[in-house]
Amino acid sequence: MDLGIAGKWALVGGASKGLGLGCAQALAREGVHVLMVARGAPALEAAAAELRSQVPAGTQVQALACDITTAAGREAIFAQHRDFDIIVTNAGGPPPGDFRSWDRDAWIAAVDANMLTPIELIKASIDGMAARGFGRIINITSSSVKAPIDILGLSNGARSGLTGFVAGLARSKIAAQGVTLNNLLPGAFDTDRLRATQAASAVKMGKSVDEVANSRRLAIPAQRFGTAEEFGQICAFLCSMQAGYLTGQNILLDGGAYPGTF
Ligand code: NAD
């Protein structure tokens, strides 16, 4: 299927690896010009260089190493390219832990990274998208928004704030101006982040990493973890011309792990 978005410009956060990289790859392979952002230059440059060899002729794949959660990082992004048609908001998730040990600074860091950064990126872009009559905003959040995970209280809280904000904005007059906003909620995807949380759980539970990974995998109806590639392809579809009537939704990608009917 031709997604009809070749030649558009996309900003993808957290794009050097994992889910962000999957999104950047799927979009660029459709001929979307992509600005990939992550903090570490070497991994980012390597990912961008590999992707450049896989995209249609004329597709630009740019890389910018910066911290997207800071004002300076966002200024650098918009200095490099001003008008994005597609924005995939994504940065690292907050650390797990017990809420009794989180002070105000820990909460502010989580809210900054996982709520206010996406809102700042939306604020800087959405009126331009509306004026041009096309925009797609995808926020990578978490299945923890729908089914909270006890040790991920910072994520449950900060991402729920973003979810409420986006629900209202998606249904504002922006909806009649060609701009959609949706959230993608990953369950368990095989990325560095998943491997790091499994390693932490293994230490806590006195088990091997393989034991922890296997019991998590077997608890998923699909009996496997998701891949960044399939995550990216669903993101690209949500950014497509065909998805213009799909807005304000929270789309769970979890291999059936969430046990509810809705
Ligand atoms: P990952 O650790 O594999 O990749 C994270 C990427 O974000 C890297 O490219 C890293 O450089 C970049 N990054 C981190 N902080 C940044 C910052 N401040 N500025 C710019 N770039 C930054 O993680 P992932 O598994 O791809 O997860 C992506 C998001 O999805 C995270 O917020 C994570 O919490 C969430 N999530 C992931 C899973 C999963 O199973 N993988 C499940 C639920 C939620």
Residues whose N, C-alpha, C, O or C-beta is under 5 A from the ligand:
A	BS01	NAD	G14 A15 S16 K17 G18 L19 G20 V37 A38 R39 G40 C66 D67 I68 T69 A91 G92 G93 I140 T141 S142 S143 P186 G187 A188 F189 T191 D192 R193 L194
